[in-house]
Amino acid sequence: MKRNPLIPFAIIGVIGIILMLTMGGYGVNKMHQASQNKEKAAMDPQAIFKQNCSSCHGQNLEGNVGPKLSNIGGKYSEKEIAEIVKNGKSGGMPAGVIKGEEAKIVVKWLSEKK
């Protein structure tokens, strides 16, 4: 009986297609997990602070170029902190370093530092 020489190529092609679909699904899943982790980090006040504010105020709110913020909630109300974050403050604090929802999250977190 004579064998068809195309059968091994067809089998390899089917295996290749299965592997591509499997690896594609795996990649999509990993991409989804990465976006979820990014969203979680975006809602973490410490992560937002470290990314945007720590170069002036220090990694642990200890102050650096800018003032210490470890007890800022005892000095200013949440509303006052929000105004400073939004509009800046004379002496070096620029306006709008963080905005929108991220600003609200950080302001709330800072107002609790007493």
Backbone atoms as SQL, in Angstrom:
CREATE TABLE atoms (id INTEGER PRIMARY KEY, chain TEXT, resi INTEGER, resn TEXT, atom TEXT, x REAL, y REAL, z REAL);
INSERT INTO atoms VALUES
  (1, 'A', 1, 'MET', 'N', 0.825, -1.169, 0.000),
  (2, 'A', 1, 'MET', 'CA', 0.000, 0.000, 0.000),
  (3, 'A', 1, 'MET', 'C', 0.879, 1.246, 0.000),
  (4, 'A', 2, 'LYS', 'N', 0.514, 2.204, -0.824),
  (5, 'A', 2, 'LYS', 'CA', 1.284, 3.417, -1.003),
  (6, 'A', 2, 'LYS', 'C', 0.785, 4.493, -0.026),
  (7, 'A', 3, 'ARG', 'N', 1.727, 5.150, 0.695),
  (8, 'A', 3, 'ARG', 'CA', 1.368, 6.198, 1.667),
  (9, 'A', 3, 'ARG', 'C', 1.368, 7.558, 0.987),
  (10, 'A', 4, 'ASN', 'N', 0.484, 8.401, 1.459),
  (11, 'A', 4, 'ASN', 'CA', 0.400, 9.765, 0.937),
  (12, 'A', 4, 'ASN', 'C', 1.519, 10.589, 1.587),
  (13, 'A', 5, 'PRO', 'N', 2.436, 11.184, 0.808),
  (14, 'A', 5, 'PRO', 'CA', 3.560, 11.929, 1.380),
  (15, 'A', 5, 'PRO', 'C', 3.143, 13.250, 2.042),
  (16, 'A', 6, 'LEU', 'N', 1.913, 13.701, 1.860),
  (17, 'A', 6, 'LEU', 'CA', 1.473, 14.971, 2.451),
  (18, 'A', 6, 'LEU', 'C', 0.953, 14.819, 3.881),
  (19, 'A', 7, 'ILE', 'N', 0.672, 13.605, 4.305),
  (20, 'A', 7, 'ILE', 'CA', 0.103, 13.385, 5.646),
  (21, 'A', 7, 'ILE', 'C', 1.037, 13.892, 6.741),
  (22, 'A', 8, 'PRO', 'N', 2.344, 13.616, 6.732),
  (23, 'A', 8, 'PRO', 'CA', 3.202, 14.168, 7.804),
  (24, 'A', 8, 'PRO', 'C', 3.176, 15.695, 7.834),
  (25, 'A', 9, 'PHE', 'N', 3.120, 16.341, 6.688),
  (26, 'A', 9, 'PHE', 'CA', 3.058, 17.802, 6.651),
  (27, 'A', 9, 'PHE', 'C', 1.726, 18.311, 7.197),
  (28, 'A', 10, 'ALA', 'N', 0.665, 17.610, 6.927),
  (29, 'A', 10, 'ALA', 'CA', -0.644, 17.989, 7.441),
  (30, 'A', 10, 'ALA', 'C', -0.683, 17.852, 8.961),
  (31, 'A', 11, 'ILE', 'N', -0.112, 16.782, 9.472),
  (32, 'A', 11, 'ILE', 'CA', -0.070, 16.580, 10.925),
  (33, 'A', 11, 'ILE', 'C', 0.751, 17.694, 11.586),
  (34, 'A', 12, 'ILE', 'N', 1.896, 18.011, 11.022),
  (35, 'A', 12, 'ILE', 'CA', 2.735, 19.089, 11.566),
  (36, 'A', 12, 'ILE', 'C', 1.988, 20.420, 11.508),
  (37, 'A', 13, 'GLY', 'N', 1.260, 20.662, 10.433),
  (38, 'A', 13, 'GLY', 'CA', 0.481, 21.896, 10.304),
  (39, 'A', 13, 'GLY', 'C', -0.594, 21.997, 11.372),
  (40, 'A', 14, 'VAL', 'N', -1.311, 20.899, 11.629),
  (41, 'A', 14, 'VAL', 'CA', -2.369, 20.885, 12.650),
  (42, 'A', 14, 'VAL', 'C', -1.763, 21.114, 14.029),
  (43, 'A', 15, 'ILE', 'N', -0.654, 20.460, 14.313),
  (44, 'A', 15, 'ILE', 'CA', 0.023, 20.653, 15.603),
  (45, 'A', 15, 'ILE', 'C', 0.459, 22.113, 15.744),
  (46, 'A', 16, 'GLY', 'N', 0.979, 22.697, 14.677),
  (47, 'A', 16, 'GLY', 'CA', 1.397, 24.098, 14.702),
  (48, 'A', 16, 'GLY', 'C', 0.239, 25.036, 14.987),
  (49, 'A', 17, 'ILE', 'N', -0.890, 24.789, 14.362),
  (50, 'A', 17, 'ILE', 'CA', -2.075, 25.624, 14.586),
  (51, 'A', 17, 'ILE', 'C', -2.543, 25.507, 16.034),
  (52, 'A', 18, 'ILE', 'N', -2.568, 24.297, 16.563),
  (53, 'A', 18, 'ILE', 'CA', -2.969, 24.080, 17.957),
  (54, 'A', 18, 'ILE', 'C', -2.023, 24.817, 18.902),
  (55, 'A', 19, 'LEU', 'N', -0.723, 24.725, 18.629),
  (56, 'A', 19, 'LEU', 'CA', 0.256, 25.430, 19.470),
  (57, 'A', 19, 'LEU', 'C', 0.083, 26.945, 19.396),
  (58, 'A', 20, 'MET', 'N', -0.170, 27.477, 18.213),
  (59, 'A', 20, 'MET', 'CA', -0.364, 28.923, 18.072),
  (60, 'A', 20, 'MET', 'C', -1.594, 29.385, 18.863),
  (61, 'A', 21, 'LEU', 'N', -2.683, 28.644, 18.774),
  (62, 'A', 21, 'LEU', 'CA', -3.893, 29.022, 19.503),
  (63, 'A', 21, 'LEU', 'C', -3.676, 28.933, 21.015),
  (64, 'A', 22, 'THR', 'N', -2.984, 27.897, 21.450),
  (65, 'A', 22, 'THR', 'CA', -2.715, 27.725, 22.873),
  (66, 'A', 22, 'THR', 'C', -1.832, 28.853, 23.400),
  (67, 'A', 23, 'MET', 'N', -0.754, 29.147, 22.699),
  (68, 'A', 23, 'MET', 'CA', 0.162, 30.194, 23.144),
  (69, 'A', 23, 'MET', 'C', -0.499, 31.583, 23.048),
  (70, 'A', 24, 'GLY', 'N', -1.338, 31.780, 22.058),
  (71, 'A', 24, 'GLY', 'CA', -2.068, 33.041, 21.949),
  (72, 'A', 24, 'GLY', 'C', -3.008, 33.241, 23.121),
  (73, 'A', 25, 'GLY', 'N', -3.721, 32.192, 23.495),
  (74, 'A', 25, 'GLY', 'CA', -4.606, 32.260, 24.659),
  (75, 'A', 25, 'GLY', 'C', -3.836, 32.531, 25.932),
  (76, 'A', 26, 'TYR', 'N', -2.679, 31.909, 26.074),
  (77, 'A', 26, 'TYR', 'CA', -1.826, 32.123, 27.235),
  (78, 'A', 26, 'TYR', 'C', -1.366, 33.587, 27.291),
  (79, 'A', 27, 'GLY', 'N', -0.973, 34.130, 26.156),
  (80, 'A', 27, 'GLY', 'CA', -0.520, 35.517, 26.096),
  (81, 'A', 27, 'GLY', 'C', -1.631, 36.502, 26.427),
  (82, 'A', 28, 'VAL', 'N', -2.823, 36.252, 25.927),
  (83, 'A', 28, 'VAL', 'CA', -3.963, 37.124, 26.227),
  (84, 'A', 28, 'VAL', 'C', -4.263, 37.092, 27.718),
  (85, 'A', 29, 'ASN', 'N', -4.194, 35.919, 28.329),
  (86, 'A', 29, 'ASN', 'CA', -4.433, 35.790, 29.765),
  (87, 'A', 29, 'ASN', 'C', -3.392, 36.576, 30.557),
  (88, 'A', 30, 'LYS', 'N', -2.137, 36.467, 30.184),
  (89, 'A', 30, 'LYS', 'CA', -1.073, 37.200, 30.872),
  (90, 'A', 30, 'LYS', 'C', -1.253, 38.710, 30.707),
  (91, 'A', 31, 'MET', 'N', -1.658, 39.143, 29.521),
  (92, 'A', 31, 'MET', 'CA', -1.883, 40.556, 29.269),
  (93, 'A', 31, 'MET', 'C', -3.024, 41.073, 30.160),
  (94, 'A', 32, 'HIS', 'N', -4.081, 40.279, 30.300),
  (95, 'A', 32, 'HIS', 'CA', -5.216, 40.650, 31.143),
  (96, 'A', 32, 'HIS', 'C', -4.771, 40.766, 32.605),
  (97, 'A', 33, 'GLN', 'N', -3.972, 39.815, 33.072),
  (98, 'A', 33, 'GLN', 'CA', -3.476, 39.864, 34.451),
  (99, 'A', 33, 'GLN', 'C', -2.612, 41.098, 34.681),
  (100, 'A', 34, 'ALA', 'N', -1.778, 41.441, 33.710),
  (101, 'A', 34, 'ALA', 'CA', -0.912, 42.617, 33.832),
  (102, 'A', 34, 'ALA', 'C', -1.735, 43.896, 33.906),
  (103, 'A', 35, 'SER', 'N', -2.797, 43.991, 33.126),
  (104, 'A', 35, 'SER', 'CA', -3.625, 45.194, 33.167),
  (105, 'A', 35, 'SER', 'C', -4.370, 45.297, 34.496),
  (106, 'A', 36, 'GLN', 'N', -4.777, 44.152, 35.065),
  (107, 'A', 36, 'GLN', 'CA', -5.425, 44.175, 36.375),
  (108, 'A', 36, 'GLN', 'C', -4.453, 44.646, 37.451),
  (109, 'A', 37, 'ASN', 'N', -3.204, 44.180, 37.390),
  (110, 'A', 37, 'ASN', 'CA', -2.203, 44.599, 38.358),
  (111, 'A', 37, 'ASN', 'C', -1.925, 46.089, 38.236),
  (112, 'A', 38, 'LYS', 'N', -1.910, 46.594, 37.019),
  (113, 'A', 38, 'LYS', 'CA', -1.672, 48.022, 36.795),
  (114, 'A', 38, 'LYS', 'C', -2.819, 48.843, 37.379),
  (115, 'A', 39, 'GLU', 'N', -4.061, 48.359, 37.212),
  (116, 'A', 39, 'GLU', 'CA', -5.220, 49.061, 37.758),
  (117, 'A', 39, 'GLU', 'C', -5.162, 49.088, 39.275),
  (118, 'A', 40, 'LYS', 'N', -4.750, 47.973, 39.893),
  (119, 'A', 40, 'LYS', 'CA', -4.630, 47.928, 41.345),
  (120, 'A', 40, 'LYS', 'C', -3.581, 48.918, 41.820),
  (121, 'A', 41, 'ALA', 'N', -2.451, 48.975, 41.140),
  (122, 'A', 41, 'ALA', 'CA', -1.383, 49.902, 41.510),
  (123, 'A', 41, 'ALA', 'C', -1.838, 51.347, 41.345),
  (124, 'A', 42, 'ALA', 'N', -2.684, 51.601, 40.347),
  (125, 'A', 42, 'ALA', 'CA', -3.176, 52.954, 40.112),
  (126, 'A', 42, 'ALA', 'C', -4.076, 53.425, 41.245),
  (127, 'A', 43, 'MET', 'N', -4.664, 52.511, 42.001),
  (128, 'A', 43, 'MET', 'CA', -5.544, 52.883, 43.094),
  (129, 'A', 43, 'MET', 'C', -4.829, 52.857, 44.446),
  (130, 'A', 44, 'ASP', 'N', -3.550, 52.552, 44.476),
  (131, 'A', 44, 'ASP', 'CA', -2.771, 52.488, 45.707),
  (132, 'A', 44, 'ASP', 'C', -2.150, 53.856, 45.976),
  (133, 'A', 45, 'PRO', 'N', -2.554, 54.532, 47.050),
  (134, 'A', 45, 'PRO', 'CA', -2.043, 55.880, 47.293),
  (135, 'A', 45, 'PRO', 'C', -0.528, 55.933, 47.468),
  (136, 'A', 46, 'GLN', 'N', 0.041, 54.923, 48.104),
  (137, 'A', 46, 'GLN', 'CA', 1.494, 54.921, 48.283),
  (138, 'A', 46, 'GLN', 'C', 2.223, 54.801, 46.955),
  (139, 'A', 47, 'ALA', 'N', 1.699, 53.956, 46.064),
  (140, 'A', 47, 'ALA', 'CA', 2.327, 53.795, 44.747),
  (141, 'A', 47, 'ALA', 'C', 2.220, 55.090, 43.941),
  (142, 'A', 48, 'ILE', 'N', 1.070, 55.740, 43.995),
  (143, 'A', 48, 'ILE', 'CA', 0.892, 57.014, 43.282),
  (144, 'A', 48, 'ILE', 'C', 1.846, 58.055, 43.856),
  (145, 'A', 49, 'PHE', 'N', 1.923, 58.127, 45.184),
  (146, 'A', 49, 'PHE', 'CA', 2.812, 59.080, 45.843),
  (147, 'A', 49, 'PHE', 'C', 4.265, 58.828, 45.444),
  (148, 'A', 50, 'LYS', 'N', 4.697, 57.578, 45.519),
  (149, 'A', 50, 'LYS', 'CA', 6.090, 57.261, 45.200),
  (150, 'A', 50, 'LYS', 'C', 6.429, 57.596, 43.759),
  (151, 'A', 51, 'GLN', 'N', 5.481, 57.398, 42.872),
  (152, 'A', 51, 'GLN', 'CA', 5.732, 57.676, 41.460),
  (153, 'A', 51, 'GLN', 'C', 5.771, 59.177, 41.167),
  (154, 'A', 52, 'ASN', 'N', 4.974, 59.970, 41.869),
  (155, 'A', 52, 'ASN', 'CA', 4.810, 61.379, 41.509),
  (156, 'A', 52, 'ASN', 'C', 5.382, 62.386, 42.503),
  (157, 'A', 53, 'CYS', 'N', 5.477, 62.021, 43.764),
  (158, 'A', 53, 'CYS', 'CA', 5.766, 63.014, 44.803),
  (159, 'A', 53, 'CYS', 'C', 7.035, 62.743, 45.600),
  (160, 'A', 54, 'SER', 'N', 7.482, 61.510, 45.625),
  (161, 'A', 54, 'SER', 'CA', 8.564, 61.129, 46.533),
  (162, 'A', 54, 'SER', 'C', 9.902, 61.771, 46.197),
  (163, 'A', 55, 'SER', 'N', 10.104, 62.200, 44.973),
  (164, 'A', 55, 'SER', 'CA', 11.385, 62.839, 44.642),
  (165, 'A', 55, 'SER', 'C', 11.578, 64.131, 45.433),
  (166, 'A', 56, 'CYS', 'N', 10.497, 64.800, 45.793),
  (167, 'A', 56, 'CYS', 'CA', 10.590, 66.027, 46.595),
  (168, 'A', 56, 'CYS', 'C', 10.267, 65.782, 48.069),
  (169, 'A', 57, 'HIS', 'N', 9.325, 64.902, 48.348),
  (170, 'A', 57, 'HIS', 'CA', 8.846, 64.715, 49.717),
  (171, 'A', 57, 'HIS', 'C', 9.400, 63.463, 50.385),
  (172, 'A', 58, 'GLY', 'N', 10.257, 62.711, 49.704),
  (173, 'A', 58, 'GLY', 'CA', 10.878, 61.525, 50.285),
  (174, 'A', 58, 'GLY', 'C', 10.021, 60.281, 50.152),
  (175, 'A', 59, 'GLN', 'N', 10.672, 59.136, 50.078),
  (176, 'A', 59, 'GLN', 'CA', 9.979, 57.849, 49.930),
  (177, 'A', 59, 'GLN', 'C', 9.045, 57.555, 51.106),
  (178, 'A', 60, 'ASN', 'N', 9.407, 58.033, 52.294),
  (179, 'A', 60, 'ASN', 'CA', 8.633, 57.746, 53.502),
  (180, 'A', 60, 'ASN', 'C', 8.028, 59.006, 54.108),
  (181, 'A', 61, 'LEU', 'N', 7.731, 59.990, 53.261),
  (182, 'A', 61, 'LEU', 'CA', 7.113, 61.253, 53.675),
  (183, 'A', 61, 'LEU', 'C', 8.008, 62.071, 54.583),
  (184, 'A', 62, 'GLU', 'N', 9.313, 61.771, 54.611),
  (185, 'A', 62, 'GLU', 'CA', 10.229, 62.418, 55.537),
  (186, 'A', 62, 'GLU', 'C', 10.701, 63.785, 55.071),
  (187, 'A', 63, 'GLY', 'N', 10.360, 64.146, 53.858),
  (188, 'A', 63, 'GLY', 'CA', 10.807, 65.423, 53.310),
  (189, 'A', 63, 'GLY', 'C', 12.161, 65.258, 52.640),
  (190, 'A', 64, 'ASN', 'N', 12.395, 66.094, 51.679),
  (191, 'A', 64, 'ASN', 'CA', 13.649, 66.076, 50.938),
  (192, 'A', 64, 'ASN', 'C', 13.847, 67.509, 50.472),
  (193, 'A', 65, 'VAL', 'N', 13.568, 67.778, 49.237),
  (194, 'A', 65, 'VAL', 'CA', 13.548, 69.150, 48.734),
  (195, 'A', 65, 'VAL', 'C', 12.271, 69.834, 49.238),
  (196, 'A', 66, 'GLY', 'N', 11.176, 69.080, 49.230),
  (197, 'A', 66, 'GLY', 'CA', 9.897, 69.574, 49.724),
  (198, 'A', 66, 'GLY', 'C', 9.744, 69.248, 51.203),
  (199, 'A', 67, 'PRO', 'N', 8.699, 69.773, 51.823),
  (200, 'A', 67, 'PRO', 'CA', 8.517, 69.556, 53.261),
  (201, 'A', 67, 'PRO', 'C', 8.120, 68.124, 53.616),
  (202, 'A', 68, 'LYS', 'N', 8.320, 67.807, 54.872),
  (203, 'A', 68, 'LYS', 'CA', 7.917, 66.519, 55.432),
  (204, 'A', 68, 'LYS', 'C', 6.387, 66.447, 55.424),
  (205, 'A', 69, 'LEU', 'N', 5.845, 65.284, 55.051),
  (206, 'A', 69, 'LEU', 'CA', 4.386, 65.120, 54.990),
  (207, 'A', 69, 'LEU', 'C', 3.869, 64.052, 55.945),
  (208, 'A', 70, 'SER', 'N', 4.722, 63.551, 56.810),
  (209, 'A', 70, 'SER', 'CA', 4.324, 62.435, 57.677),
  (210, 'A', 70, 'SER', 'C', 3.198, 62.802, 58.642),
  (211, 'A', 71, 'ASN', 'N', 3.008, 64.087, 58.927),
  (212, 'A', 71, 'ASN', 'CA', 1.906, 64.510, 59.807),
  (213, 'A', 71, 'ASN', 'C', 1.104, 65.656, 59.180),
  (214, 'A', 72, 'ILE', 'N', 1.040, 65.693, 57.874),
  (215, 'A', 72, 'ILE', 'CA', 0.389, 66.786, 57.145),
  (216, 'A', 72, 'ILE', 'C', -1.108, 66.891, 57.463),
  (217, 'A', 73, 'GLY', 'N', -1.752, 65.761, 57.759),
  (218, 'A', 73, 'GLY', 'CA', -3.179, 65.768, 58.089),
  (219, 'A', 73, 'GLY', 'C', -3.484, 66.471, 59.396),
  (220, 'A', 74, 'GLY', 'N', -2.486, 66.603, 60.264),
  (221, 'A', 74, 'GLY', 'CA', -2.663, 67.351, 61.505),
  (222, 'A', 74, 'GLY', 'C', -2.518, 68.850, 61.309),
  (223, 'A', 75, 'LYS', 'N', -1.907, 69.238, 60.211),
  (224, 'A', 75, 'LYS', 'CA', -1.681, 70.659, 59.918),
  (225, 'A', 75, 'LYS', 'C', -2.744, 71.238, 58.990),
  (226, 'A', 76, 'TYR', 'N', -3.161, 70.434, 57.988),
  (227, 'A', 76, 'TYR', 'CA', -4.137, 70.891, 56.995),
  (228, 'A', 76, 'TYR', 'C', -5.316, 69.925, 56.925),
  (229, 'A', 77, 'SER', 'N', -6.472, 70.466, 56.588),
  (230, 'A', 77, 'SER', 'CA', -7.655, 69.620, 56.371),
  (231, 'A', 77, 'SER', 'C', -7.544, 68.929, 55.010),
  (232, 'A', 78, 'GLU', 'N', -8.404, 67.978, 54.775),
  (233, 'A', 78, 'GLU', 'CA', -8.413, 67.290, 53.484),
  (234, 'A', 78, 'GLU', 'C', -8.666, 68.280, 52.346),
  (235, 'A', 79, 'LYS', 'N', -9.557, 69.219, 52.575),
  (236, 'A', 79, 'LYS', 'CA', -9.869, 70.228, 51.564),
  (237, 'A', 79, 'LYS', 'C', -8.655, 71.114, 51.273),
  (238, 'A', 80, 'GLU', 'N', -7.936, 71.505, 52.313),
  (239, 'A', 80, 'GLU', 'CA', -6.746, 72.338, 52.126),
  (240, 'A', 80, 'GLU', 'C', -5.638, 71.581, 51.385),
  (241, 'A', 81, 'ILE', 'N', -5.472, 70.315, 51.729),
  (242, 'A', 81, 'ILE', 'CA', -4.476, 69.490, 51.030),
  (243, 'A', 81, 'ILE', 'C', -4.852, 69.370, 49.560),
  (244, 'A', 82, 'ALA', 'N', -6.143, 69.180, 49.291),
  (245, 'A', 82, 'ALA', 'CA', -6.610, 69.077, 47.899),
  (246, 'A', 82, 'ALA', 'C', -6.310, 70.365, 47.131),
  (247, 'A', 83, 'GLU', 'N', -6.498, 71.500, 47.765),
  (248, 'A', 83, 'GLU', 'CA', -6.202, 72.788, 47.123),
  (249, 'A', 83, 'GLU', 'C', -4.708, 72.914, 46.805),
  (250, 'A', 84, 'ILE', 'N', -3.873, 72.496, 47.745),
  (251, 'A', 84, 'ILE', 'CA', -2.423, 72.568, 47.524),
  (252, 'A', 84, 'ILE', 'C', -2.016, 71.655, 46.369),
  (253, 'A', 85, 'VAL', 'N', -2.564, 70.441, 46.348),
  (254, 'A', 85, 'VAL', 'CA', -2.232, 69.498, 45.266),
  (255, 'A', 85, 'VAL', 'C', -2.714, 70.049, 43.926),
  (256, 'A', 86, 'LYS', 'N', -3.894, 70.619, 43.917),
  (257, 'A', 86, 'LYS', 'CA', -4.468, 71.126, 42.667),
  (258, 'A', 86, 'LYS', 'C', -3.770, 72.393, 42.177),
  (259, 'A', 87, 'ASN', 'N', -3.562, 73.365, 43.072),
  (260, 'A', 87, 'ASN', 'CA', -3.080, 74.684, 42.673),
  (261, 'A', 87, 'ASN', 'C', -1.608, 74.947, 42.980),
  (262, 'A', 88, 'GLY', 'N', -0.972, 74.038, 43.695),
  (263, 'A', 88, 'GLY', 'CA', 0.407, 74.255, 44.086),
  (264, 'A', 88, 'GLY', 'C', 0.493, 75.211, 45.266),
  (265, 'A', 89, 'LYS', 'N', 1.725, 75.518, 45.653),
  (266, 'A', 89, 'LYS', 'CA', 1.934, 76.426, 46.775),
  (267, 'A', 89, 'LYS', 'C', 3.223, 77.188, 46.520),
  (268, 'A', 90, 'SER', 'N', 3.203, 78.461, 46.842),
  (269, 'A', 90, 'SER', 'CA', 4.409, 79.265, 46.599),
  (270, 'A', 90, 'SER', 'C', 5.572, 78.683, 47.389),
  (271, 'A', 91, 'GLY', 'N', 6.721, 78.732, 46.809),
  (272, 'A', 91, 'GLY', 'CA', 7.896, 78.181, 47.454),
  (273, 'A', 91, 'GLY', 'C', 8.343, 76.871, 46.827),
  (274, 'A', 92, 'GLY', 'N', 7.676, 76.444, 45.763),
  (275, 'A', 92, 'GLY', 'CA', 8.202, 75.288, 45.051),
  (276, 'A', 92, 'GLY', 'C', 7.225, 74.187, 44.722),
  (277, 'A', 93, 'MET', 'N', 6.059, 74.128, 45.363),
  (278, 'A', 93, 'MET', 'CA', 5.099, 73.066, 45.055),
  (279, 'A', 93, 'MET', 'C', 4.374, 73.422, 43.768),
  (280, 'A', 94, 'PRO', 'N', 4.635, 72.669, 42.672),
  (281, 'A', 94, 'PRO', 'CA', 3.959, 72.971, 41.407),
  (282, 'A', 94, 'PRO', 'C', 2.504, 72.501, 41.415),
  (283, 'A', 95, 'ALA', 'N', 1.702, 73.145, 40.637),
  (284, 'A', 95, 'ALA', 'CA', 0.285, 72.782, 40.521),
  (285, 'A', 95, 'ALA', 'C', 0.116, 71.548, 39.656),
  (286, 'A', 96, 'GLY', 'N', -0.879, 70.736, 40.000),
  (287, 'A', 96, 'GLY', 'CA', -1.306, 69.639, 39.140),
  (288, 'A', 96, 'GLY', 'C', -0.311, 68.522, 38.919),
  (289, 'A', 97, 'VAL', 'N', 0.540, 68.222, 39.889),
  (290, 'A', 97, 'VAL', 'CA', 1.480, 67.106, 39.731),
  (291, 'A', 97, 'VAL', 'C', 0.705, 65.804, 39.561),
  (292, 'A', 98, 'ILE', 'N', -0.341, 65.651, 40.343),
  (293, 'A', 98, 'ILE', 'CA', -1.269, 64.528, 40.162),
  (294, 'A', 98, 'ILE', 'C', -2.660, 65.117, 40.000),
  (295, 'A', 99, 'LYS', 'N', -3.475, 64.442, 39.212),
  (296, 'A', 99, 'LYS', 'CA', -4.793, 64.978, 38.870),
  (297, 'A', 99, 'LYS', 'C', -5.871, 63.910, 38.988),
  (298, 'A', 100, 'GLY', 'N', -7.094, 64.367, 38.956),
  (299, 'A', 100, 'GLY', 'CA', -8.248, 63.482, 38.873),
  (300, 'A', 100, 'GLY', 'C', -8.373, 62.530, 40.049),
  (301, 'A', 101, 'GLU', 'N', -8.717, 61.306, 39.727),
  (302, 'A', 101, 'GLU', 'CA', -8.962, 60.280, 40.747),
  (303, 'A', 101, 'GLU', 'C', -7.701, 59.982, 41.559),
  (304, 'A', 102, 'GLU', 'N', -6.552, 59.983, 40.902),
  (305, 'A', 102, 'GLU', 'CA', -5.300, 59.740, 41.622),
  (306, 'A', 102, 'GLU', 'C', -5.067, 60.815, 42.677),
  (307, 'A', 103, 'ALA', 'N', -5.343, 62.064, 42.338),
  (308, 'A', 103, 'ALA', 'CA', -5.177, 63.158, 43.303),
  (309, 'A', 103, 'ALA', 'C', -6.110, 62.961, 44.495),
  (310, 'A', 104, 'LYS', 'N', -7.347, 62.590, 44.249),
  (311, 'A', 104, 'LYS', 'CA', -8.311, 62.367, 45.338),
  (312, 'A', 104, 'LYS', 'C', -7.826, 61.264, 46.271),
  (313, 'A', 105, 'ILE', 'N', -7.292, 60.197, 45.690),
  (314, 'A', 105, 'ILE', 'CA', -6.821, 59.063, 46.483),
  (315, 'A', 105, 'ILE', 'C', -5.648, 59.488, 47.372),
  (316, 'A', 106, 'VAL', 'N', -4.698, 60.215, 46.799),
  (317, 'A', 106, 'VAL', 'CA', -3.527, 60.646, 47.565),
  (318, 'A', 106, 'VAL', 'C', -3.916, 61.682, 48.609),
  (319, 'A', 107, 'VAL', 'N', -4.791, 62.606, 48.270),
  (320, 'A', 107, 'VAL', 'CA', -5.227, 63.632, 49.220),
  (321, 'A', 107, 'VAL', 'C', -5.880, 62.979, 50.432),
  (322, 'A', 108, 'LYS', 'N', -6.768, 62.027, 50.196),
  (323, 'A', 108, 'LYS', 'CA', -7.432, 61.329, 51.307),
  (324, 'A', 108, 'LYS', 'C', -6.392, 60.646, 52.184),
  (325, 'A', 109, 'TRP', 'N', -5.456, 59.955, 51.558),
  (326, 'A', 109, 'TRP', 'CA', -4.398, 59.234, 52.277),
  (327, 'A', 109, 'TRP', 'C', -3.539, 60.201, 53.094),
  (328, 'A', 110, 'LEU', 'N', -3.152, 61.330, 52.501),
  (329, 'A', 110, 'LEU', 'CA', -2.335, 62.311, 53.224),
  (330, 'A', 110, 'LEU', 'C', -3.094, 62.951, 54.376),
  (331, 'A', 111, 'SER', 'N', -4.387, 63.162, 54.184),
  (332, 'A', 111, 'SER', 'CA', -5.177, 63.813, 55.255),
  (333, 'A', 111, 'SER', 'C', -5.275, 62.933, 56.489),
  (334, 'A', 112, 'GLU', 'N', -5.039, 61.641, 56.333),
  (335, 'A', 112, 'GLU', 'CA', -5.076, 60.708, 57.466),
  (336, 'A', 112, 'GLU', 'C', -3.741, 60.656, 58.211),
  (337, 'A', 113, 'LYS', 'N', -2.731, 61.323, 57.695),
  (338, 'A', 113, 'LYS', 'CA', -1.401, 61.355, 58.331),
  (339, 'A', 113, 'LYS', 'C', -1.390, 62.457, 59.382),
  (340, 'A', 114, 'LYS', 'N', -1.517, 62.064, 60.641),
  (341, 'A', 114, 'LYS', 'CA', -1.611, 63.061, 61.731),
  (342, 'A', 114, 'LYS', 'C', -0.513, 62.888, 62.746);
